[in-house]
Amino acid sequence: MVVNVFCFYQPGCMGCMEQSPINREVSQELHIKIEEIDAKKNPHYIKQYSLKATPTIIIEMDGAVKERFEGVVHREQLEKAIKKYL
């Protein structure tokens, strides 16, 4: 089982700037990579994941979306969601 965590952001987005350090903390704590992807530079993801807001965090397991969060996600909530799939 492969778990991937993606965080889609836009430069200048205040919520995205708030989310980034949270992602780093969770990544270090759980020893998992949270891939931060600039949605504007990678527009194919906008259609693929029906992105409507940033930040958007997607948790995938074996290529299937298991959880999705739009807006800032607090550390405890993000850790709890990811741990379900590790």
PDB file of N, CA, C and O in Angstrom:
ATOM      1  N   MET A   1       0.836  -1.186   0.000  1.00  0.00           N
ATOM      2  CA  MET A   1       0.000   0.000   0.000  1.00  0.00           C
ATOM      3  C   MET A   1       0.877   1.244   0.000  1.00  0.00           C
ATOM      4  O   MET A   1       1.719   1.428   0.878  1.00  0.00           O
ATOM      5  N   VAL A   2       0.668   2.077  -0.981  1.00  0.00           N
ATOM      6  CA  VAL A   2       1.436   3.305  -1.115  1.00  0.00           C
ATOM      7  C   VAL A   2       0.545   4.488  -0.766  1.00  0.00           C
ATOM      8  O   VAL A   2      -0.516   4.676  -1.362  1.00  0.00           O
ATOM      9  N   VAL A   3       0.983   5.278   0.200  1.00  0.00           N
ATOM     10  CA  VAL A   3       0.241   6.467   0.608  1.00  0.00           C
ATOM     11  C   VAL A   3       0.980   7.691   0.088  1.00  0.00           C
ATOM     12  O   VAL A   3       2.177   7.852   0.327  1.00  0.00           O
ATOM     13  N   ASN A   4       0.261   8.553  -0.623  1.00  0.00           N
ATOM     14  CA  ASN A   4       0.812   9.810  -1.112  1.00  0.00           C
ATOM     15  C   ASN A   4      -0.022  10.948  -0.533  1.00  0.00           C
ATOM     16  O   ASN A   4      -1.246  10.857  -0.437  1.00  0.00           O
ATOM     17  N   VAL A   5       0.668  12.021  -0.150  1.00  0.00           N
ATOM     18  CA  VAL A   5      -0.016  13.200   0.357  1.00  0.00           C
ATOM     19  C   VAL A   5       0.440  14.387  -0.491  1.00  0.00           C
ATOM     20  O   VAL A   5       1.634  14.668  -0.603  1.00  0.00           O
ATOM     21  N   PHE A   6      -0.527  15.068  -1.081  1.00  0.00           N
ATOM     22  CA  PHE A   6      -0.246  16.227  -1.926  1.00  0.00           C
ATOM     23  C   PHE A   6      -0.894  17.456  -1.316  1.00  0.00           C
ATOM     24  O   PHE A   6      -2.020  17.394  -0.823  1.00  0.00           O
ATOM     25  N   CYS A   7      -0.182  18.572  -1.352  1.00  0.00           N
ATOM     26  CA  CYS A   7      -0.744  19.852  -0.933  1.00  0.00           C
ATOM     27  C   CYS A   7      -0.624  20.800  -2.119  1.00  0.00           C
ATOM     28  O   CYS A   7       0.479  21.160  -2.529  1.00  0.00           O
ATOM     29  N   PHE A   8      -1.761  21.197  -2.661  1.00  0.00           N
ATOM     30  CA  PHE A   8      -1.779  22.114  -3.794  1.00  0.00           C
ATOM     31  C   PHE A   8      -1.874  23.539  -3.262  1.00  0.00           C
ATOM     32  O   PHE A   8      -2.705  23.843  -2.406  1.00  0.00           O
ATOM     33  N   TYR A   9      -1.010  24.404  -3.781  1.00  0.00           N
ATOM     34  CA  TYR A   9      -0.955  25.781  -3.302  1.00  0.00           C
ATOM     35  C   TYR A   9      -0.815  26.739  -4.476  1.00  0.00           C
ATOM     36  O   TYR A   9      -0.628  26.324  -5.619  1.00  0.00           O
ATOM     37  N   GLN A  10      -0.912  28.044  -4.166  1.00  0.00           N
ATOM     38  CA  GLN A  10      -0.641  29.108  -5.127  1.00  0.00           C
ATOM     39  C   GLN A  10       0.293  30.104  -4.452  1.00  0.00           C
ATOM     40  O   GLN A  10       0.122  30.387  -3.266  1.00  0.00           O
ATOM     41  N   PRO A  11       1.261  30.638  -5.160  1.00  0.00           N
ATOM     42  CA  PRO A  11       2.113  31.672  -4.584  1.00  0.00           C
ATOM     43  C   PRO A  11       1.263  32.870  -4.138  1.00  0.00           C
ATOM     44  O   PRO A  11       0.343  33.287  -4.842  1.00  0.00           O
ATOM     45  N   GLY A  12       1.581  33.407  -2.977  1.00  0.00           N
ATOM     46  CA  GLY A  12       0.862  34.574  -2.474  1.00  0.00           C
ATOM     47  C   GLY A  12      -0.397  34.240  -1.693  1.00  0.00           C
ATOM     48  O   GLY A  12      -1.007  35.138  -1.111  1.00  0.00           O
ATOM     49  N   CYS A  13      -0.799  32.998  -1.662  1.00  0.00           N
ATOM     50  CA  CYS A  13      -1.995  32.561  -0.940  1.00  0.00           C
ATOM     51  C   CYS A  13      -1.682  32.539   0.559  1.00  0.00           C
ATOM     52  O   CYS A  13      -0.788  31.813   0.995  1.00  0.00           O
ATOM     53  N   MET A  14      -2.411  33.328   1.343  1.00  0.00           N
ATOM     54  CA  MET A  14      -2.146  33.427   2.785  1.00  0.00           C
ATOM     55  C   MET A  14      -2.371  32.086   3.487  1.00  0.00           C
ATOM     56  O   MET A  14      -1.566  31.687   4.329  1.00  0.00           O
ATOM     57  N   GLY A  15      -3.442  31.397   3.153  1.00  0.00           N
ATOM     58  CA  GLY A  15      -3.707  30.093   3.750  1.00  0.00           C
ATOM     59  C   GLY A  15      -2.618  29.089   3.406  1.00  0.00           C
ATOM     60  O   GLY A  15      -2.245  28.255   4.231  1.00  0.00           O
ATOM     61  N   CYS A  16      -2.111  29.175   2.182  1.00  0.00           N
ATOM     62  CA  CYS A  16      -1.039  28.268   1.748  1.00  0.00           C
ATOM     63  C   CYS A  16       0.231  28.518   2.550  1.00  0.00           C
ATOM     64  O   CYS A  16       0.932  27.579   2.928  1.00  0.00           O
ATOM     65  N   MET A  17       0.522  29.789   2.807  1.00  0.00           N
ATOM     66  CA  MET A  17       1.711  30.135   3.590  1.00  0.00           C
ATOM     67  C   MET A  17       1.556  29.647   5.032  1.00  0.00           C
ATOM     68  O   MET A  17       2.543  29.291   5.675  1.00  0.00           O
ATOM     69  N   GLU A  18       0.340  29.629   5.534  1.00  0.00           N
ATOM     70  CA  GLU A  18       0.072  29.114   6.876  1.00  0.00           C
ATOM     71  C   GLU A  18       0.172  27.582   6.906  1.00  0.00           C
ATOM     72  O   GLU A  18       0.613  27.001   7.897  1.00  0.00           O
ATOM     73  N   GLN A  19      -0.242  26.940   5.809  1.00  0.00           N
ATOM     74  CA  GLN A  19      -0.258  25.477   5.749  1.00  0.00           C
ATOM     75  C   GLN A  19       1.142  24.883   5.621  1.00  0.00           C
ATOM     76  O   GLN A  19       1.395  23.802   6.153  1.00  0.00           O
ATOM     77  N   SER A  20       2.040  25.551   4.941  1.00  0.00           N
ATOM     78  CA  SER A  20       3.355  24.996   4.641  1.00  0.00           C
ATOM     79  C   SER A  20       4.139  24.558   5.890  1.00  0.00           C
ATOM     80  O   SER A  20       4.655  23.440   5.895  1.00  0.00           O
ATOM     81  N   PRO A  21       4.254  25.380   6.949  1.00  0.00           N
ATOM     82  CA  PRO A  21       4.980  24.903   8.127  1.00  0.00           C
ATOM     83  C   PRO A  21       4.272  23.750   8.843  1.00  0.00           C
ATOM     84  O   PRO A  21       4.925  22.895   9.442  1.00  0.00           O
ATOM     85  N   ILE A  22       2.954  23.728   8.781  1.00  0.00           N
ATOM     86  CA  ILE A  22       2.187  22.613   9.357  1.00  0.00           C
ATOM     87  C   ILE A  22       2.554  21.334   8.610  1.00  0.00           C
ATOM     88  O   ILE A  22       2.778  20.293   9.228  1.00  0.00           O
ATOM     89  N   ASN A  23       2.613  21.412   7.286  1.00  0.00           N
ATOM     90  CA  ASN A  23       2.983  20.245   6.478  1.00  0.00           C
ATOM     91  C   ASN A  23       4.373  19.732   6.854  1.00  0.00           C
ATOM     92  O   ASN A  23       4.585  18.525   6.970  1.00  0.00           O
ATOM     93  N   ARG A  24       5.312  20.654   7.044  1.00  0.00           N
ATOM     94  CA  ARG A  24       6.682  20.246   7.403  1.00  0.00           C
ATOM     95  C   ARG A  24       6.695  19.520   8.749  1.00  0.00           C
ATOM     96  O   ARG A  24       7.367  18.501   8.901  1.00  0.00           O
ATOM     97  N   GLU A  25       5.955  20.044   9.717  1.00  0.00           N
ATOM     98  CA  GLU A  25       5.903  19.412  11.045  1.00  0.00           C
ATOM     99  C   GLU A  25       5.312  18.005  10.960  1.00  0.00           C
ATOM    100  O   GLU A  25       5.853  17.061  11.537  1.00  0.00           O
ATOM    101  N   VAL A  26       4.205  17.873  10.239  1.00  0.00           N
ATOM    102  CA  VAL A  26       3.539  16.572  10.107  1.00  0.00           C
ATOM    103  C   VAL A  26       4.441  15.604   9.345  1.00  0.00           C
ATOM    104  O   VAL A  26       4.541  14.430   9.703  1.00  0.00           O
ATOM    105  N   SER A  27       5.086  16.086   8.313  1.00  0.00           N
ATOM    106  CA  SER A  27       5.990  15.262   7.520  1.00  0.00           C
ATOM    107  C   SER A  27       7.114  14.691   8.386  1.00  0.00           C
ATOM    108  O   SER A  27       7.435  13.506   8.298  1.00  0.00           O
ATOM    109  N   GLN A  28       7.706  15.545   9.220  1.00  0.00           N
ATOM    110  CA  GLN A  28       8.784  15.102  10.102  1.00  0.00           C
ATOM    111  C   GLN A  28       8.268  14.131  11.159  1.00  0.00           C
ATOM    112  O   GLN A  28       8.912  13.121  11.446  1.00  0.00           O
ATOM    113  N   GLU A  29       7.126  14.430  11.730  1.00  0.00           N
ATOM    114  CA  GLU A  29       6.563  13.601  12.794  1.00  0.00           C
ATOM    115  C   GLU A  29       6.209  12.200  12.303  1.00  0.00           C
ATOM    116  O   GLU A  29       6.475  11.214  12.990  1.00  0.00           O
ATOM    117  N   LEU A  30       5.610  12.110  11.117  1.00  0.00           N
ATOM    118  CA  LEU A  30       5.122  10.830  10.604  1.00  0.00           C
ATOM    119  C   LEU A  30       6.103  10.156   9.640  1.00  0.00           C
ATOM    120  O   LEU A  30       5.861   9.042   9.175  1.00  0.00           O
ATOM    121  N   HIS A  31       7.203  10.836   9.347  1.00  0.00           N
ATOM    122  CA  HIS A  31       8.209  10.299   8.410  1.00  0.00           C
ATOM    123  C   HIS A  31       7.574   9.962   7.067  1.00  0.00           C
ATOM    124  O   HIS A  31       7.771   8.882   6.510  1.00  0.00           O
ATOM    125  N   ILE A  32       6.806  10.925   6.568  1.00  0.00           N
ATOM    126  CA  ILE A  32       6.166  10.763   5.258  1.00  0.00           C
ATOM    127  C   ILE A  32       6.360  12.066   4.486  1.00  0.00           C
ATOM    128  O   ILE A  32       6.398  13.147   5.073  1.00  0.00           O
ATOM    129  N   LYS A  33       6.480  11.952   3.188  1.00  0.00           N
ATOM    130  CA  LYS A  33       6.654  13.139   2.353  1.00  0.00           C
ATOM    131  C   LYS A  33       5.285  13.733   2.035  1.00  0.00           C
ATOM    132  O   LYS A  33       4.372  13.025   1.609  1.00  0.00           O
ATOM    133  N   ILE A  34       5.156  15.031   2.246  1.00  0.00           N
ATOM    134  CA  ILE A  34       3.974  15.765   1.799  1.00  0.00           C
ATOM    135  C   ILE A  34       4.452  16.622   0.635  1.00  0.00           C
ATOM    136  O   ILE A  34       5.193  17.588   0.815  1.00  0.00           O
ATOM    137  N   GLU A  35       4.019  16.251  -0.543  1.00  0.00           N
ATOM    138  CA  GLU A  35       4.479  16.933  -1.753  1.00  0.00           C
ATOM    139  C   GLU A  35       3.668  18.200  -1.979  1.00  0.00           C
ATOM    140  O   GLU A  35       2.452  18.144  -2.161  1.00  0.00           O
ATOM    141  N   GLU A  36       4.345  19.340  -1.967  1.00  0.00           N
ATOM    142  CA  GLU A  36       3.678  20.617  -2.211  1.00  0.00           C
ATOM    143  C   GLU A  36       3.791  20.943  -3.697  1.00  0.00           C
ATOM    144  O   GLU A  36       4.885  20.979  -4.260  1.00  0.00           O
ATOM    145  N   ILE A  37       2.635  21.180  -4.320  1.00  0.00           N
ATOM    146  CA  ILE A  37       2.573  21.368  -5.769  1.00  0.00           C
ATOM    147  C   ILE A  37       1.911  22.710  -6.077  1.00  0.00           C
ATOM    148  O   ILE A  37       0.812  22.995  -5.603  1.00  0.00           O
ATOM    149  N   ASP A  38       2.591  23.523  -6.872  1.00  0.00           N
ATOM    150  CA  ASP A  38       2.049  24.806  -7.325  1.00  0.00           C
ATOM    151  C   ASP A  38       0.962  24.511  -8.365  1.00  0.00           C
ATOM    152  O   ASP A  38       1.260  24.066  -9.473  1.00  0.00           O
ATOM    153  N   ALA A  39      -0.282  24.757  -8.001  1.00  0.00           N
ATOM    154  CA  ALA A  39      -1.409  24.440  -8.878  1.00  0.00           C
ATOM    155  C   ALA A  39      -1.374  25.256 -10.176  1.00  0.00           C
ATOM    156  O   ALA A  39      -1.769  24.758 -11.230  1.00  0.00           O
ATOM    157  N   LYS A  40      -0.905  26.501 -10.101  1.00  0.00           N
ATOM    158  CA  LYS A  40      -0.858  27.344 -11.308  1.00  0.00           C
ATOM    159  C   LYS A  40       0.179  26.848 -12.315  1.00  0.00           C
ATOM    160  O   LYS A  40      -0.034  26.945 -13.524  1.00  0.00           O
ATOM    161  N   LYS A  41       1.296  26.319 -11.824  1.00  0.00           N
ATOM    162  CA  LYS A  41       2.340  25.816 -12.712  1.00  0.00           C
ATOM    163  C   LYS A  41       2.041  24.407 -13.211  1.00  0.00           C
ATOM    164  O   LYS A  41       2.688  23.926 -14.141  1.00  0.00           O
ATOM    165  N   ASN A  42       1.080  23.756 -12.607  1.00  0.00           N
ATOM    166  CA  ASN A  42       0.708  22.383 -12.967  1.00  0.00           C
ATOM    167  C   ASN A  42      -0.804  22.301 -13.166  1.00  0.00           C
ATOM    168  O   ASN A  42      -1.489  21.609 -12.412  1.00  0.00           O
ATOM    169  N   PRO A  43      -1.330  22.997 -14.171  1.00  0.00           N
ATOM    170  CA  PRO A  43      -2.783  23.107 -14.332  1.00  0.00           C
ATOM    171  C   PRO A  43      -3.501  21.780 -14.587  1.00  0.00           C
ATOM    172  O   PRO A  43      -4.709  21.690 -14.368  1.00  0.00           O
ATOM    173  N   HIS A  44      -2.791  20.758 -15.042  1.00  0.00           N
ATOM    174  CA  HIS A  44      -3.456  19.472 -15.275  1.00  0.00           C
ATOM    175  C   HIS A  44      -4.009  18.895 -13.973  1.00  0.00           C
ATOM    176  O   HIS A  44      -4.980  18.140 -13.992  1.00  0.00           O
ATOM    177  N   TYR A  45      -3.396  19.247 -12.844  1.00  0.00           N
ATOM    178  CA  TYR A  45      -3.907  18.767 -11.555  1.00  0.00           C
ATOM    179  C   TYR A  45      -5.244  19.424 -11.198  1.00  0.00           C
ATOM    180  O   TYR A  45      -6.073  18.820 -10.517  1.00  0.00           O
ATOM    181  N   ILE A  46      -5.450  20.656 -11.657  1.00  0.00           N
ATOM    182  CA  ILE A  46      -6.698  21.362 -11.362  1.00  0.00           C
ATOM    183  C   ILE A  46      -7.879  20.551 -11.878  1.00  0.00           C
ATOM    184  O   ILE A  46      -8.881  20.375 -11.184  1.00  0.00           O
ATOM    185  N   LYS A  47      -7.744  20.057 -13.112  1.00  0.00           N
ATOM    186  CA  LYS A  47      -8.810  19.233 -13.689  1.00  0.00           C
ATOM    187  C   LYS A  47      -8.835  17.838 -13.066  1.00  0.00           C
ATOM    188  O   LYS A  47      -9.901  17.331 -12.719  1.00  0.00           O
ATOM    189  N   GLN A  48      -7.666  17.220 -12.925  1.00  0.00           N
ATOM    190  CA  GLN A  48      -7.578  15.855 -12.415  1.00  0.00           C
ATOM    191  C   GLN A  48      -8.220  15.721 -11.036  1.00  0.00           C
ATOM    192  O   GLN A  48      -8.917  14.743 -10.766  1.00  0.00           O
ATOM    193  N   TYR A  49      -7.985  16.707 -10.162  1.00  0.00           N
ATOM    194  CA  TYR A  49      -8.488  16.626  -8.788  1.00  0.00           C
ATOM    195  C   TYR A  49      -9.651  17.594  -8.520  1.00  0.00           C
ATOM    196  O   TYR A  49     -10.071  17.755  -7.374  1.00  0.00           O
ATOM    197  N   SER A  50     -10.168  18.234  -9.571  1.00  0.00           N
ATOM    198  CA  SER A  50     -11.263  19.208  -9.427  1.00  0.00           C
ATOM    199  C   SER A  50     -10.946  20.237  -8.345  1.00  0.00           C
ATOM    200  O   SER A  50     -11.749  20.479  -7.443  1.00  0.00           O
ATOM    201  N   LEU A  51      -9.777  20.829  -8.450  1.00  0.00           N
ATOM    202  CA  LEU A  51      -9.345  21.807  -7.449  1.00  0.00           C
ATOM    203  C   LEU A  51     -10.161  23.083  -7.575  1.00  0.00           C
ATOM    204  O   LEU A  51     -10.316  23.634  -8.665  1.00  0.00           O
ATOM    205  N   LYS A  52     -10.680  23.543  -6.437  1.00  0.00           N
ATOM    206  CA  LYS A  52     -11.477  24.762  -6.418  1.00  0.00           C
ATOM    207  C   LYS A  52     -10.887  25.811  -5.488  1.00  0.00           C
ATOM    208  O   LYS A  52     -11.222  26.992  -5.589  1.00  0.00           O
ATOM    209  N   ALA A  53     -10.006  25.386  -4.578  1.00  0.00           N
ATOM    210  CA  ALA A  53      -9.426  26.302  -3.599  1.00  0.00           C
ATOM    211  C   ALA A  53      -8.012  25.846  -3.266  1.00  0.00           C
ATOM    212  O   ALA A  53      -7.633  24.695  -3.484  1.00  0.00           O
ATOM    213  N   THR A  54      -7.244  26.798  -2.727  1.00  0.00           N
ATOM    214  CA  THR A  54      -5.931  26.452  -2.204  1.00  0.00           C
ATOM    215  C   THR A  54      -5.842  27.016  -0.798  1.00  0.00           C
ATOM    216  O   THR A  54      -6.396  28.083  -0.535  1.00  0.00           O
ATOM    217  N   PRO A  55      -5.173  26.346   0.096  1.00  0.00           N
ATOM    218  CA  PRO A  55      -4.550  25.049  -0.102  1.00  0.00           C
ATOM    219  C   PRO A  55      -5.587  23.926  -0.150  1.00  0.00           C
ATOM    220  O   PRO A  55      -6.628  23.995   0.503  1.00  0.00           O
ATOM    221  N   THR A  56      -5.285  22.904  -0.926  1.00  0.00           N
ATOM    222  CA  THR A  56      -6.066  21.665  -0.936  1.00  0.00           C
ATOM    223  C   THR A  56      -5.099  20.522  -0.686  1.00  0.00           C
ATOM    224  O   THR A  56      -4.082  20.395  -1.367  1.00  0.00           O
ATOM    225  N   ILE A  57      -5.426  19.689   0.300  1.00  0.00           N
ATOM    226  CA  ILE A  57      -4.607  18.531   0.621  1.00  0.00           C
ATOM    227  C   ILE A  57      -5.367  17.281   0.219  1.00  0.00           C
ATOM    228  O   ILE A  57      -6.536  17.102   0.562  1.00  0.00           O
ATOM    229  N   ILE A  58      -4.675  16.421  -0.517  1.00  0.00           N
ATOM    230  CA  ILE A  58      -5.247  15.153  -0.984  1.00  0.00           C
ATOM    231  C   ILE A  58      -4.416  14.016  -0.396  1.00  0.00           C
ATOM    232  O   ILE A  58      -3.188  14.022  -0.484  1.00  0.00           O
ATOM    233  N   ILE A  59      -5.092  13.051   0.200  1.00  0.00           N
ATOM    234  CA  ILE A  59      -4.426  11.842   0.679  1.00  0.00           C
ATOM    235  C   ILE A  59      -4.868  10.713  -0.234  1.00  0.00           C
ATOM    236  O   ILE A  59      -6.055  10.401  -0.330  1.00  0.00           O
ATOM    237  N   GLU A  60      -3.900  10.105  -0.903  1.00  0.00           N
ATOM    238  CA  GLU A  60      -4.167   8.991  -1.817  1.00  0.00           C
ATOM    239  C   GLU A  60      -3.548   7.716  -1.272  1.00  0.00           C
ATOM    240  O   GLU A  60      -2.478   7.736  -0.663  1.00  0.00           O
ATOM    241  N   MET A  61      -4.237   6.613  -1.499  1.00  0.00           N
ATOM    242  CA  MET A  61      -3.659   5.312  -1.186  1.00  0.00           C
ATOM    243  C   MET A  61      -3.836   4.438  -2.409  1.00  0.00           C
ATOM    244  O   MET A  61      -4.953   4.234  -2.885  1.00  0.00           O
ATOM    245  N   ASP A  62      -2.724   3.922  -2.914  1.00  0.00           N
ATOM    246  CA  ASP A  62      -2.722   3.100  -4.122  1.00  0.00           C
ATOM    247  C   ASP A  62      -3.432   3.794  -5.284  1.00  0.00           C
ATOM    248  O   ASP A  62      -4.138   3.155  -6.063  1.00  0.00           O
ATOM    249  N   GLY A  63      -3.234   5.118  -5.391  1.00  0.00           N
ATOM    250  CA  GLY A  63      -3.778   5.880  -6.500  1.00  0.00           C
ATOM    251  C   GLY A  63      -5.215   6.335  -6.347  1.00  0.00           C
ATOM    252  O   GLY A  63      -5.725   7.039  -7.218  1.00  0.00           O
ATOM    253  N   ALA A  64      -5.887   5.956  -5.264  1.00  0.00           N
ATOM    254  CA  ALA A  64      -7.279   6.359  -5.032  1.00  0.00           C
ATOM    255  C   ALA A  64      -7.330   7.436  -3.953  1.00  0.00           C
ATOM    256  O   ALA A  64      -6.691   7.309  -2.909  1.00  0.00           O
ATOM    257  N   VAL A  65      -8.094   8.497  -4.212  1.00  0.00           N
ATOM    258  CA  VAL A  65      -8.236   9.569  -3.229  1.00  0.00           C
ATOM    259  C   VAL A  65      -9.037   9.040  -2.042  1.00  0.00           C
ATOM    260  O   VAL A  65     -10.164   8.569  -2.193  1.00  0.00           O
ATOM    261  N   LYS A  66      -8.435   9.128  -0.866  1.00  0.00           N
ATOM    262  CA  LYS A  66      -9.086   8.666   0.361  1.00  0.00           C
ATOM    263  C   LYS A  66      -9.644   9.825   1.170  1.00  0.00           C
ATOM    264  O   LYS A  66     -10.715   9.715   1.767  1.00  0.00           O
ATOM    265  N   GLU A  67      -8.911  10.943   1.190  1.00  0.00           N
ATOM    266  CA  GLU A  67      -9.363  12.115   1.945  1.00  0.00           C
ATOM    267  C   GLU A  67      -8.937  13.366   1.202  1.00  0.00           C
ATOM    268  O   GLU A  67      -7.953  13.379   0.462  1.00  0.00           O
ATOM    269  N   ARG A  68      -9.721  14.427   1.426  1.00  0.00           N
ATOM    270  CA  ARG A  68      -9.469  15.703   0.755  1.00  0.00           C
ATOM    271  C   ARG A  68      -9.838  16.812   1.730  1.00  0.00           C
ATOM    272  O   ARG A  68     -10.886  16.761   2.374  1.00  0.00           O
ATOM    273  N   PHE A  69      -8.974  17.808   1.833  1.00  0.00           N
ATOM    274  CA  PHE A  69      -9.219  18.950   2.707  1.00  0.00           C
ATOM    275  C   PHE A  69      -8.994  20.221   1.907  1.00  0.00           C
ATOM    276  O   PHE A  69      -7.977  20.355   1.226  1.00  0.00           O
ATOM    277  N   GLU A  70      -9.919  21.139   1.980  1.00  0.00           N
ATOM    278  CA  GLU A  70      -9.762  22.445   1.335  1.00  0.00           C
ATOM    279  C   GLU A  70      -9.628  23.489   2.426  1.00  0.00           C
ATOM    280  O   GLU A  70     -10.396  23.497   3.388  1.00  0.00           O
ATOM    281  N   GLY A  71      -8.646  24.373   2.274  1.00  0.00           N
ATOM    282  CA  GLY A  71      -8.368  25.360   3.308  1.00  0.00           C
ATOM    283  C   GLY A  71      -7.309  24.830   4.258  1.00  0.00           C
ATOM    284  O   GLY A  71      -6.816  23.713   4.102  1.00  0.00           O
ATOM    285  N   VAL A  72      -6.969  25.645   5.243  1.00  0.00           N
ATOM    286  CA  VAL A  72      -5.913  25.284   6.193  1.00  0.00           C
ATOM    287  C   VAL A  72      -6.383  24.130   7.070  1.00  0.00           C
ATOM    288  O   VAL A  72      -7.490  24.149   7.608  1.00  0.00           O
ATOM    289  N   VAL A  73      -5.517  23.122   7.204  1.00  0.00           N
ATOM    290  CA  VAL A  73      -5.798  21.958   8.043  1.00  0.00           C
ATOM    291  C   VAL A  73      -4.821  21.997   9.214  1.00  0.00           C
ATOM    292  O   VAL A  73      -3.607  22.065   9.019  1.00  0.00           O
ATOM    293  N   HIS A  74      -5.356  21.954  10.422  1.00  0.00           N
ATOM    294  CA  HIS A  74      -4.505  22.005  11.605  1.00  0.00           C
ATOM    295  C   HIS A  74      -3.725  20.706  11.765  1.00  0.00           C
ATOM    296  O   HIS A  74      -4.136  19.645  11.294  1.00  0.00           O
ATOM    297  N   ARG A  75      -2.612  20.823  12.430  1.00  0.00           N
ATOM    298  CA  ARG A  75      -1.672  19.703  12.552  1.00  0.00           C
ATOM    299  C   ARG A  75      -2.334  18.431  13.077  1.00  0.00           C
ATOM    300  O   ARG A  75      -2.159  17.360  12.496  1.00  0.00           O
ATOM    301  N   GLU A  76      -3.081  18.537  14.156  1.00  0.00           N
ATOM    302  CA  GLU A  76      -3.680  17.353  14.771  1.00  0.00           C
ATOM    303  C   GLU A  76      -4.633  16.649  13.806  1.00  0.00           C
ATOM    304  O   GLU A  76      -4.639  15.422  13.709  1.00  0.00           O
ATOM    305  N   GLN A  77      -5.424  17.427  13.107  1.00  0.00           N
ATOM    306  CA  GLN A  77      -6.388  16.864  12.156  1.00  0.00           C
ATOM    307  C   GLN A  77      -5.673  16.180  10.992  1.00  0.00           C
ATOM    308  O   GLN A  77      -6.078  15.100  10.562  1.00  0.00           O
ATOM    309  N   LEU A  78      -4.615  16.804  10.482  1.00  0.00           N
ATOM    310  CA  LEU A  78      -3.877  16.243   9.357  1.00  0.00           C
ATOM    311  C   LEU A  78      -3.152  14.965   9.772  1.00  0.00           C
ATOM    312  O   LEU A  78      -3.169  13.977   9.038  1.00  0.00           O
ATOM    313  N   GLU A  79      -2.521  14.978  10.936  1.00  0.00           N
ATOM    314  CA  GLU A  79      -1.834  13.781  11.415  1.00  0.00           C
ATOM    315  C   GLU A  79      -2.814  12.618  11.586  1.00  0.00           C
ATOM    316  O   GLU A  79      -2.531  11.493  11.173  1.00  0.00           O
ATOM    317  N   LYS A  80      -3.950  12.894  12.189  1.00  0.00           N
ATOM    318  CA  LYS A  80      -4.958  11.852  12.415  1.00  0.00           C
ATOM    319  C   LYS A  80      -5.424  11.254  11.092  1.00  0.00           C
ATOM    320  O   LYS A  80      -5.569  10.037  10.977  1.00  0.00           O
ATOM    321  N   ALA A  81      -5.661  12.107  10.089  1.00  0.00           N
ATOM    322  CA  ALA A  81      -6.130  11.629   8.785  1.00  0.00           C
ATOM    323  C   ALA A  81      -5.079  10.757   8.100  1.00  0.00           C
ATOM    324  O   ALA A  81      -5.409   9.707   7.549  1.00  0.00           O
ATOM    325  N   ILE A  82      -3.821  11.183   8.132  1.00  0.00           N
ATOM    326  CA  ILE A  82      -2.761  10.431   7.465  1.00  0.00           C
ATOM    327  C   ILE A  82      -2.501   9.099   8.170  1.00  0.00           C
ATOM    328  O   ILE A  82      -2.295   8.078   7.514  1.00  0.00           O
ATOM    329  N   LYS A  83      -2.510   9.109   9.490  1.00  0.00           N
ATOM    330  CA  LYS A  83      -2.223   7.899  10.269  1.00  0.00           C
ATOM    331  C   LYS A  83      -3.174   6.758   9.936  1.00  0.00           C
ATOM    332  O   LYS A  83      -2.795   5.592  10.048  1.00  0.00           O
ATOM    333  N   LYS A  84      -4.397   7.069   9.529  1.00  0.00           N
ATOM    334  CA  LYS A  84      -5.366   6.031   9.178  1.00  0.00           C
ATOM    335  C   LYS A  84      -4.885   5.160   8.030  1.00  0.00           C
ATOM    336  O   LYS A  84      -5.322   4.018   7.888  1.00  0.00           O
ATOM    337  N   TYR A  85      -3.981   5.697   7.203  1.00  0.00           N
ATOM    338  CA  TYR A  85      -3.569   4.982   5.991  1.00  0.00           C
ATOM    339  C   TYR A  85      -2.123   4.497   6.042  1.00  0.00           C
ATOM    340  O   TYR A  85      -1.628   3.932   5.067  1.00  0.00           O
ATOM    341  N   LEU A  86      -1.450   4.708   7.148  1.00  0.00           N
ATOM    342  CA  LEU A  86      -0.051   4.253   7.262  1.00  0.00           C
ATOM    343  C   LEU A  86       0.014   2.852   7.819  1.00  0.00           C
ATOM    344  O   LEU A  86       1.103   2.303   7.986  1.00  0.00           O
TER     345      LEU A  86
END
